[in-house]
Amino acid sequence: MKTTNLTKIALSTLIALSLNVHANSQNERFPGDYFMVHKNMPHYMKVFRKYGDDKALGLNDEQKNTLQAMQEKTVMTVSQTATQIKDLELELQKKVVIEGKDAKQMKALVERIADLRMKLTMLHIDCIHNSKQILTPEQEVFYMKKLGIQK
């Protein structure tokens, strides 16, 4: 499937909107704040979105198509799961603050939230791993530089 620049721009816009539509006014980073490990893991898809057409990166068409498909699938799953987590956390907030429930009463709900956060983090790890399988060693160096990671 050949992707035109206009299609890429439209897709990037939709991805950005889907990632930010649920953010609240407290500087929430949606869905980033909903991963179990949300600050110290690199975001390979972010590098791909920003530099996928950069000649210095040098992705071929097959690599671009594979990464694009992976990005679309991953973003959809991440957005849906993060929305579930947010809804459950708001339910938790209501039950604790408004209804006066204690930790023992909320254990199952907290465990469900933790399981979903773990699911997102495992998806993130797989996304990194799968991206690395697509990249050449030289392209991996490019990614590492853009991510600010030193070996």
Rosetta constraint file for C-alpha pairs under 8 A:
AtomPair CA 1 CA 65 HARMONIC 7.46 0.50
AtomPair CA 3 CA 7 HARMONIC 6.09 0.50
AtomPair CA 3 CA 8 HARMONIC 6.61 0.50
AtomPair CA 4 CA 8 HARMONIC 6.26 0.50
AtomPair CA 5 CA 9 HARMONIC 6.14 0.50
AtomPair CA 6 CA 10 HARMONIC 6.14 0.50
AtomPair CA 7 CA 11 HARMONIC 6.02 0.50
AtomPair CA 8 CA 12 HARMONIC 5.97 0.50
AtomPair CA 9 CA 13 HARMONIC 6.11 0.50
AtomPair CA 10 CA 14 HARMONIC 6.23 0.50
AtomPair CA 11 CA 15 HARMONIC 6.10 0.50
AtomPair CA 12 CA 16 HARMONIC 6.11 0.50
AtomPair CA 12 CA 49 HARMONIC 7.24 0.50
AtomPair CA 13 CA 17 HARMONIC 6.12 0.50
AtomPair CA 14 CA 18 HARMONIC 6.02 0.50
AtomPair CA 15 CA 19 HARMONIC 6.13 0.50
AtomPair CA 15 CA 75 HARMONIC 7.16 0.50
AtomPair CA 16 CA 20 HARMONIC 6.29 0.50
AtomPair CA 17 CA 21 HARMONIC 5.67 0.50
AtomPair CA 18 CA 22 HARMONIC 7.77 0.50
AtomPair CA 18 CA 79 HARMONIC 6.96 0.50
AtomPair CA 19 CA 30 HARMONIC 5.57 0.50
AtomPair CA 19 CA 31 HARMONIC 5.88 0.50
AtomPair CA 19 CA 75 HARMONIC 7.97 0.50
AtomPair CA 19 CA 79 HARMONIC 6.50 0.50
AtomPair CA 20 CA 29 HARMONIC 7.26 0.50
AtomPair CA 20 CA 30 HARMONIC 5.50 0.50
AtomPair CA 20 CA 31 HARMONIC 7.46 0.50
AtomPair CA 21 CA 30 HARMONIC 7.77 0.50
AtomPair CA 22 CA 30 HARMONIC 6.29 0.50
AtomPair CA 22 CA 83 HARMONIC 7.39 0.50
AtomPair CA 23 CA 27 HARMONIC 7.38 0.50
AtomPair CA 23 CA 28 HARMONIC 5.28 0.50
AtomPair CA 23 CA 29 HARMONIC 6.24 0.50
AtomPair CA 23 CA 30 HARMONIC 5.26 0.50
AtomPair CA 23 CA 31 HARMONIC 7.96 0.50
AtomPair CA 24 CA 28 HARMONIC 5.78 0.50
AtomPair CA 28 CA 33 HARMONIC 6.93 0.50
AtomPair CA 29 CA 33 HARMONIC 5.43 0.50
AtomPair CA 30 CA 34 HARMONIC 7.10 0.50
AtomPair CA 30 CA 82 HARMONIC 7.54 0.50
AtomPair CA 31 CA 35 HARMONIC 7.49 0.50
AtomPair CA 31 CA 78 HARMONIC 7.01 0.50
AtomPair CA 31 CA 79 HARMONIC 6.27 0.50
AtomPair CA 31 CA 82 HARMONIC 5.60 0.50
AtomPair CA 31 CA 83 HARMONIC 7.92 0.50
AtomPair CA 32 CA 38 HARMONIC 5.88 0.50
AtomPair CA 33 CA 38 HARMONIC 5.67 0.50
AtomPair CA 34 CA 38 HARMONIC 6.98 0.50
AtomPair CA 34 CA 82 HARMONIC 5.73 0.50
AtomPair CA 34 CA 85 HARMONIC 7.05 0.50
AtomPair CA 34 CA 86 HARMONIC 7.76 0.50
AtomPair CA 34 CA 117 HARMONIC 6.22 0.50
AtomPair CA 34 CA 120 HARMONIC 7.71 0.50
AtomPair CA 35 CA 82 HARMONIC 7.94 0.50
AtomPair CA 35 CA 117 HARMONIC 5.10 0.50
AtomPair CA 35 CA 118 HARMONIC 7.07 0.50
AtomPair CA 35 CA 120 HARMONIC 5.51 0.50
AtomPair CA 35 CA 121 HARMONIC 5.36 0.50
AtomPair CA 36 CA 114 HARMONIC 7.70 0.50
AtomPair CA 36 CA 117 HARMONIC 4.94 0.50
AtomPair CA 36 CA 118 HARMONIC 5.73 0.50
AtomPair CA 36 CA 120 HARMONIC 7.27 0.50
AtomPair CA 36 CA 121 HARMONIC 5.71 0.50
AtomPair CA 37 CA 41 HARMONIC 6.77 0.50
AtomPair CA 37 CA 121 HARMONIC 6.41 0.50
AtomPair CA 42 CA 128 HARMONIC 7.88 0.50
AtomPair CA 42 CA 147 HARMONIC 6.43 0.50
AtomPair CA 43 CA 47 HARMONIC 6.82 0.50
AtomPair CA 43 CA 128 HARMONIC 7.49 0.50
AtomPair CA 43 CA 147 HARMONIC 7.71 0.50
AtomPair CA 44 CA 48 HARMONIC 6.28 0.50
AtomPair CA 44 CA 127 HARMONIC 7.62 0.50
AtomPair CA 44 CA 128 HARMONIC 6.08 0.50
AtomPair CA 44 CA 131 HARMONIC 7.05 0.50
AtomPair CA 44 CA 143 HARMONIC 7.41 0.50
AtomPair CA 45 CA 49 HARMONIC 6.03 0.50
AtomPair CA 45 CA 67 HARMONIC 7.90 0.50
AtomPair CA 45 CA 71 HARMONIC 6.29 0.50
AtomPair CA 46 CA 50 HARMONIC 6.20 0.50
AtomPair CA 47 CA 51 HARMONIC 5.72 0.50
AtomPair CA 47 CA 52 HARMONIC 7.29 0.50
AtomPair CA 47 CA 143 HARMONIC 6.82 0.50
AtomPair CA 47 CA 146 HARMONIC 7.03 0.50
AtomPair CA 47 CA 147 HARMONIC 7.56 0.50
AtomPair CA 48 CA 52 HARMONIC 4.60 0.50
AtomPair CA 48 CA 67 HARMONIC 7.59 0.50
AtomPair CA 51 CA 57 HARMONIC 7.18 0.50
AtomPair CA 52 CA 57 HARMONIC 7.21 0.50
AtomPair CA 52 CA 59 HARMONIC 6.87 0.50
AtomPair CA 52 CA 64 HARMONIC 6.96 0.50
AtomPair CA 53 CA 57 HARMONIC 7.55 0.50
AtomPair CA 53 CA 58 HARMONIC 7.52 0.50
AtomPair CA 53 CA 59 HARMONIC 7.25 0.50
AtomPair CA 54 CA 58 HARMONIC 6.56 0.50
AtomPair CA 55 CA 59 HARMONIC 7.72 0.50
AtomPair CA 56 CA 142 HARMONIC 7.93 0.50
AtomPair CA 57 CA 139 HARMONIC 5.66 0.50
AtomPair CA 57 CA 142 HARMONIC 6.26 0.50
AtomPair CA 58 CA 139 HARMONIC 7.28 0.50
AtomPair CA 59 CA 63 HARMONIC 5.82 0.50
AtomPair CA 59 CA 64 HARMONIC 6.14 0.50
AtomPair CA 59 CA 139 HARMONIC 7.80 0.50
AtomPair CA 60 CA 64 HARMONIC 6.22 0.50
AtomPair CA 61 CA 65 HARMONIC 6.07 0.50
AtomPair CA 62 CA 66 HARMONIC 6.12 0.50
AtomPair CA 63 CA 67 HARMONIC 6.05 0.50
AtomPair CA 63 CA 134 HARMONIC 6.37 0.50
AtomPair CA 63 CA 135 HARMONIC 7.60 0.50
AtomPair CA 64 CA 68 HARMONIC 5.89 0.50
AtomPair CA 65 CA 69 HARMONIC 6.13 0.50
AtomPair CA 66 CA 70 HARMONIC 6.17 0.50
AtomPair CA 66 CA 134 HARMONIC 8.00 0.50
AtomPair CA 67 CA 71 HARMONIC 5.97 0.50
AtomPair CA 67 CA 131 HARMONIC 7.01 0.50
AtomPair CA 67 CA 134 HARMONIC 7.90 0.50
AtomPair CA 68 CA 72 HARMONIC 6.23 0.50
AtomPair CA 69 CA 73 HARMONIC 6.29 0.50
AtomPair CA 70 CA 74 HARMONIC 5.95 0.50
AtomPair CA 70 CA 127 HARMONIC 7.80 0.50
AtomPair CA 71 CA 75 HARMONIC 5.89 0.50
AtomPair CA 72 CA 76 HARMONIC 6.29 0.50
AtomPair CA 73 CA 77 HARMONIC 6.40 0.50
AtomPair CA 74 CA 78 HARMONIC 5.96 0.50
AtomPair CA 74 CA 123 HARMONIC 7.73 0.50
AtomPair CA 74 CA 127 HARMONIC 7.58 0.50
AtomPair CA 75 CA 79 HARMONIC 5.89 0.50
AtomPair CA 76 CA 80 HARMONIC 6.21 0.50
AtomPair CA 77 CA 81 HARMONIC 6.07 0.50
AtomPair CA 78 CA 82 HARMONIC 5.90 0.50
AtomPair CA 78 CA 120 HARMONIC 6.44 0.50
AtomPair CA 79 CA 83 HARMONIC 6.12 0.50
AtomPair CA 80 CA 84 HARMONIC 6.40 0.50
AtomPair CA 81 CA 85 HARMONIC 6.27 0.50
AtomPair CA 81 CA 116 HARMONIC 6.86 0.50
AtomPair CA 81 CA 120 HARMONIC 7.18 0.50
AtomPair CA 82 CA 86 HARMONIC 6.13 0.50
AtomPair CA 82 CA 117 HARMONIC 7.98 0.50
AtomPair CA 82 CA 120 HARMONIC 7.86 0.50
AtomPair CA 83 CA 87 HARMONIC 6.17 0.50
AtomPair CA 84 CA 88 HARMONIC 6.17 0.50
AtomPair CA 85 CA 89 HARMONIC 6.04 0.50
AtomPair CA 85 CA 113 HARMONIC 5.86 0.50
AtomPair CA 85 CA 116 HARMONIC 6.66 0.50
AtomPair CA 85 CA 117 HARMONIC 7.39 0.50
AtomPair CA 86 CA 90 HARMONIC 6.16 0.50
AtomPair CA 87 CA 91 HARMONIC 6.20 0.50
AtomPair CA 88 CA 92 HARMONIC 6.09 0.50
AtomPair CA 88 CA 109 HARMONIC 7.45 0.50
AtomPair CA 88 CA 113 HARMONIC 6.72 0.50
AtomPair CA 89 CA 93 HARMONIC 6.09 0.50
AtomPair CA 89 CA 113 HARMONIC 7.28 0.50
AtomPair CA 90 CA 94 HARMONIC 6.24 0.50
AtomPair CA 91 CA 95 HARMONIC 6.22 0.50
AtomPair CA 92 CA 96 HARMONIC 6.10 0.50
AtomPair CA 92 CA 106 HARMONIC 7.35 0.50
AtomPair CA 92 CA 109 HARMONIC 7.14 0.50
AtomPair CA 92 CA 110 HARMONIC 7.73 0.50
AtomPair CA 93 CA 97 HARMONIC 5.75 0.50
AtomPair CA 93 CA 98 HARMONIC 7.66 0.50
AtomPair CA 94 CA 98 HARMONIC 5.10 0.50
AtomPair CA 94 CA 99 HARMONIC 6.51 0.50
AtomPair CA 95 CA 99 HARMONIC 4.72 0.50
AtomPair CA 95 CA 100 HARMONIC 6.25 0.50
AtomPair CA 95 CA 101 HARMONIC 5.66 0.50
AtomPair CA 96 CA 100 HARMONIC 4.79 0.50
AtomPair CA 96 CA 101 HARMONIC 4.67 0.50
AtomPair CA 96 CA 102 HARMONIC 6.52 0.50
AtomPair CA 97 CA 101 HARMONIC 7.61 0.50
AtomPair CA 101 CA 105 HARMONIC 6.09 0.50
AtomPair CA 101 CA 106 HARMONIC 6.91 0.50
AtomPair CA 102 CA 106 HARMONIC 6.36 0.50
AtomPair CA 103 CA 107 HARMONIC 5.93 0.50
AtomPair CA 106 CA 110 HARMONIC 6.13 0.50
AtomPair CA 107 CA 111 HARMONIC 6.07 0.50
AtomPair CA 108 CA 112 HARMONIC 6.21 0.50
AtomPair CA 109 CA 113 HARMONIC 6.32 0.50
AtomPair CA 110 CA 114 HARMONIC 6.16 0.50
AtomPair CA 111 CA 115 HARMONIC 6.09 0.50
AtomPair CA 112 CA 116 HARMONIC 6.33 0.50
AtomPair CA 113 CA 117 HARMONIC 6.22 0.50
AtomPair CA 114 CA 118 HARMONIC 6.10 0.50
AtomPair CA 115 CA 119 HARMONIC 6.14 0.50
AtomPair CA 116 CA 120 HARMONIC 6.31 0.50
AtomPair CA 117 CA 121 HARMONIC 6.26 0.50
AtomPair CA 118 CA 122 HARMONIC 6.07 0.50
AtomPair CA 119 CA 123 HARMONIC 6.16 0.50
AtomPair CA 120 CA 124 HARMONIC 6.15 0.50
AtomPair CA 121 CA 125 HARMONIC 6.24 0.50
AtomPair CA 122 CA 126 HARMONIC 6.19 0.50
AtomPair CA 123 CA 127 HARMONIC 6.06 0.50
AtomPair CA 124 CA 128 HARMONIC 6.32 0.50
AtomPair CA 125 CA 129 HARMONIC 6.16 0.50
AtomPair CA 126 CA 130 HARMONIC 5.86 0.50
AtomPair CA 127 CA 131 HARMONIC 5.98 0.50
AtomPair CA 128 CA 132 HARMONIC 6.18 0.50
AtomPair CA 129 CA 133 HARMONIC 6.47 0.50
AtomPair CA 130 CA 134 HARMONIC 6.72 0.50
AtomPair CA 131 CA 135 HARMONIC 6.53 0.50
AtomPair CA 132 CA 136 HARMONIC 7.92 0.50
AtomPair CA 132 CA 140 HARMONIC 6.88 0.50
AtomPair CA 135 CA 139 HARMONIC 5.55 0.50
AtomPair CA 135 CA 140 HARMONIC 5.90 0.50
AtomPair CA 136 CA 140 HARMONIC 6.14 0.50
AtomPair CA 137 CA 141 HARMONIC 6.38 0.50
AtomPair CA 138 CA 142 HARMONIC 6.51 0.50
AtomPair CA 139 CA 143 HARMONIC 6.31 0.50
AtomPair CA 140 CA 144 HARMONIC 6.13 0.50
AtomPair CA 141 CA 145 HARMONIC 6.22 0.50
AtomPair CA 142 CA 146 HARMONIC 6.32 0.50
AtomPair CA 143 CA 147 HARMONIC 6.01 0.50
AtomPair CA 144 CA 148 HARMONIC 5.97 0.50
AtomPair CA 144 CA 149 HARMONIC 5.10 0.50
AtomPair CA 144 CA 150 HARMONIC 6.81 0.50
AtomPair CA 145 CA 149 HARMONIC 6.24 0.50
AtomPair CA 145 CA 150 HARMONIC 7.54 0.50
